[in-house]
């Protein structure tokens, strides 16, 4: 079979890019690959850990990396690789559940306030502004210390902390879209509030909302790790990455992998999400010359 000329391939590639309309950024792909890897680890952790998270496998505390213990051992001689993999399950799972609740509630309330206006907008804005004025870490400390640090409590607490920010962001976007002509036409047609939100407002703010979703996921990971570092996160014998840093902090003077690796895990996840958001596929125009 005869190969087409090089200029033909270039023209086809240009037409393909014009039809698809998106450019793939290598940095964004790297970030996405790391995010997917940690997500797969979180889903399959119980199946792939080499040892039970509470099993003591080394008689030496803060053991070094070895052929049998790839990431060394912790302050009790437990396998750090197993604890890191299981920690991903709690860090990613809790953070993802919390950001999903926070963004869903915030975006729905924000769009409702923007479309409805009047006293509904005023009451929602004042209530959520008051909640947003409370420092997030202080609010989390008070609630978790008073109620307890079970996983449902952690998820709900983190969600409540970030609902006001998601609300303000979605409301600001929805207010701009609500002034557009196509929304006015839908109102004149007599469309319901639910239709306006679902068909007119949401599709036009979905891109920025997804980017905000990723940023709030990073904030929640960091806040959860901070609470766990203070002893108010996931409780023993299980631990998320922040708790792993706290319980192995004594190995820091020795450069033990038990305290360094959880910190690197937190950094890899948060930096990867930021890289992916900053390099989201951008729409490109077809500038084909005739």
C-alpha positions in Angstrom: 0.0 0.0 0.0 1.3 3.4 -1.0 2.0 5.9 1.8 0.4 9.3 1.3 2.7 12.3 0.9 3.8 14.2 4.0 1.9 17.3 3.1 -1.3 15.2 2.9 -0.7 13.9 6.4 -0.2 17.5 7.6 -3.4 18.7 6.1 -5.3 15.7 7.6 -3.8 16.4 11.0 -4.8 20.1 10.8 -8.4 19.1 9.9 -8.5 16.6 12.7 -7.3 19.2 15.2 -9.9 21.5 13.9 -12.7 19.0 14.3 -11.7 17.8 17.7 -10.9 21.3 18.9 -8.7 20.4 21.8 -4.9 20.4 22.3 -3.4 17.8 24.7 -0.8 19.3 27.0 1.9 16.8 28.1 2.2 18.4 31.6 -1.6 18.1 32.1 -1.4 14.4 31.0 1.3 13.7 33.5 -0.8 15.2 36.3 -3.8 13.3 35.1 -1.8 10.0 35.0 -0.7 10.5 38.6 -4.3 11.3 39.7 -5.6 8.2 38.0 -2.8 6.1 39.5 -3.7 7.2 43.1 -7.4 6.7 42.4 -6.7 3.1 41.2 -4.6 2.5 44.3 -7.4 3.9 46.6 -9.9 1.5 44.9 -7.8 -1.6 45.0 -5.7 -1.0 48.1 -7.1 -4.0 50.2 -6.3 -6.3 47.3 -2.7 -5.2 46.6 -1.2 -4.5 50.1 1.6 -7.0 50.9 0.9 -7.0 54.6 -2.0 -6.2 57.0 -1.8 -2.5 58.1 -1.5 -3.5 61.7 1.0 -6.4 61.3 4.4 -5.9 62.7 6.9 -7.3 60.2 10.2 -5.7 61.3 11.8 -5.9 64.7 13.6 -2.6 64.0 11.6 0.6 64.2 12.0 3.2 61.3 13.6 0.5 59.2 15.3 1.4 55.9 14.1 0.5 52.5 14.9 -3.1 51.6 14.0 -5.9 49.2 11.3 -7.1 51.5 10.1 -3.7 52.8 10.2 -1.4 49.8 9.4 1.7 51.8 10.9 0.6 55.1 9.0 0.2 58.4 7.3 2.7 60.7 7.8 3.5 64.4 6.3 0.1 65.4 7.9 -2.0 62.7 4.9 -2.1 60.4 5.2 -2.2 56.6 5.0 1.4 55.3 4.1 0.4 51.7 0.9 -1.2 53.0 0.1 1.7 55.2 0.7 4.2 52.4 -1.5 2.3 50.0 -4.3 2.0 52.6 -3.8 5.7 53.5 -4.6 6.6 49.9 -8.0 5.0 50.3 -8.8 7.3 53.2 -7.2 10.5 51.9 -8.6 10.2 48.4 -11.9 8.7 49.4 -12.8 11.2 52.2 -11.6 14.2 50.2 -13.5 13.1 47.1 -16.7 12.5 49.0 -16.4 15.8 50.8 -15.7 17.9 47.7 -18.5 16.2 45.8 -21.0 17.2 48.5 -19.6 20.7 48.9 -19.6 21.5 45.2 -23.0 19.9 44.5 -24.7 21.8 47.3 -22.8 25.1 46.7 -23.4 25.1 42.9 -27.1 24.2 43.2 -27.6 26.9 45.9 -25.6 29.4 43.9 -27.5 28.9 40.7 -30.8 29.0 42.6 -29.9 32.3 44.3 -28.7 33.9 41.0 -31.9 32.9 39.0 -34.4 33.6 41.8 -32.9 36.7 43.3 -34.7 38.8 45.9 -35.0 37.6 49.5 -33.8 34.1 48.6 -30.5 35.4 47.3 -30.1 37.7 50.2 -30.8 35.1 52.9 -28.6 32.5 51.3 -25.7 34.9 50.7 -25.8 36.3 54.3 -26.0 32.9 55.9 -23.2 31.4 53.9 -21.0 34.5 54.2 -21.3 34.2 58.0 -20.3 30.6 57.8 -17.4 31.5 55.5 -16.1 34.0 58.0 -15.2 31.2 60.4 -11.6 30.0 59.9 -11.8 26.6 58.3 -9.2 24.8 60.4 -10.7 26.3 63.6 -14.2 25.2 62.6 -13.0 21.7 61.8 -11.1 21.4 65.1 -14.1 22.5 67.1 -16.6 20.2 65.3 -14.4 17.1 65.2 -13.2 17.5 68.8 -16.8 17.9 70.0 -18.6 15.2 67.9 -15.7 12.8 67.2 -13.6 12.0 64.3 -15.5 9.2 62.6 -15.3 9.1 58.8 -19.0 10.4 58.2 -18.3 13.3 60.6 -15.1 14.2 58.8 -16.8 14.1 55.4 -19.7 16.3 56.6 -17.4 18.7 58.4 -15.2 19.2 55.4 -18.2 19.6 53.2 -19.8 22.3 55.3 -16.5 24.2 55.4 -16.3 24.5 51.6 -19.9 24.9 50.7 -19.8 28.7 51.1 -16.8 29.1 48.7 -18.5 26.9 46.1 -21.7 28.8 46.5 -20.1 32.2 46.0 -18.1 31.0 42.9 -21.2 29.4 41.2 -23.4 32.4 42.1 -20.9 34.8 40.5 -20.9 32.8 37.3 -24.6 32.2 37.2 -25.4 35.9 37.7 -23.5 36.8 34.6 -25.2 34.0 32.5 -28.6 35.0 33.9 -28.4 38.4 32.2 -27.9 36.8 28.7 -30.6 37.1 26.0 -31.2 33.3 25.7 -32.1 33.2 29.4 -34.5 36.1 29.0 -36.1 34.3 26.0 -36.5 31.1 28.2 -38.2 33.2 30.9 -40.6 34.8 28.3 -41.4 31.2 27.1 -42.5 30.5 30.7 -39.8 27.9 31.5 -39.6 26.7 35.1 -36.8 27.5 37.5 -35.5 23.9 37.3 -35.3 24.2 33.5 -33.4 27.5 33.6 -30.9 26.0 36.0 -30.5 22.7 34.2 -30.6 23.7 30.6 -29.5 27.4 30.5 -27.3 28.1 33.4 -25.4 24.9 34.3 -24.1 24.1 30.8 -22.6 27.6 30.5 -20.7 27.5 33.8 -19.7 23.8 33.9 -16.1 24.3 32.8 -15.1 26.8 35.5 -17.1 24.8 38.1 -15.1 21.6 37.2 -11.9 23.6 37.6 -13.1 24.9 41.0 -14.0 21.3 41.9 -10.4 20.3 41.5 -9.0 23.2 43.5 -11.4 22.5 46.4 -10.3 18.9 46.3 -6.7 20.1 46.9 -7.9 22.3 49.7 -9.8 19.5 51.4 -6.8 17.1 51.1 -4.6 19.6 52.8 -7.1 20.4 55.5 -7.8 16.7 56.2 -4.1 16.1 56.4 -3.7 19.0 58.8 -6.5 17.6 61.0 -5.0 14.2 61.0 -1.6 15.6 61.8 -3.2 17.1 64.9 -4.7 13.7 65.8 -8.3 14.5 64.8 -8.4 12.6 61.5 -8.8 8.9 60.7 -8.1 7.0 63.9 -5.8 4.1 64.6 -5.1 1.4 63.5 -6.1 3.0 60.2 -4.5 6.2 59.0 -4.6 8.6 56.2 -1.4 10.3 54.9 -1.5 13.2 57.4 -1.8 10.7 60.3 1.1 8.7 58.9 3.3 11.9 59.0 2.2 12.6 62.6 2.8 9.1 64.0 6.2 8.8 62.4 7.5 12.4 63.0 10.0 10.9 65.5 11.9 9.5 62.5 12.5 12.9 60.9 16.0 13.3 62.5 17.0 10.0 61.0 15.6 10.7 57.5 13.3 7.7 57.9 11.2 6.8 54.8 8.2 6.4 57.2 7.9 10.2 57.6 9.2 11.3 54.2 7.1 9.1 51.9 3.6 10.1 53.3 4.7 13.8 52.8 5.7 13.0 49.2 2.4 11.2 48.6 0.4 14.3 49.7 2.6 16.6 47.6 2.3 14.3 44.5 -1.5 14.2 44.7 -2.0 17.9 45.3 0.6 19.1 42.8 -0.8 16.7 40.1 -4.3 18.1 40.5 -3.0 21.6 40.2 -1.0 20.7 37.1 -4.0 19.1 35.5 -6.3 22.0 36.2 -3.7 24.6 35.0 -3.3 22.6 31.8 -6.8 21.6 31.0 -7.4 21.0 27.2 -8.1 24.4 25.7 -10.3 25.0 22.8 -8.4 26.0 19.7 -9.6 27.7 16.6 -9.3 26.3 13.2 -7.1 28.7 11.4 -6.9 26.7 8.2 -5.9 28.9 5.3 -7.8 28.5 2.0 
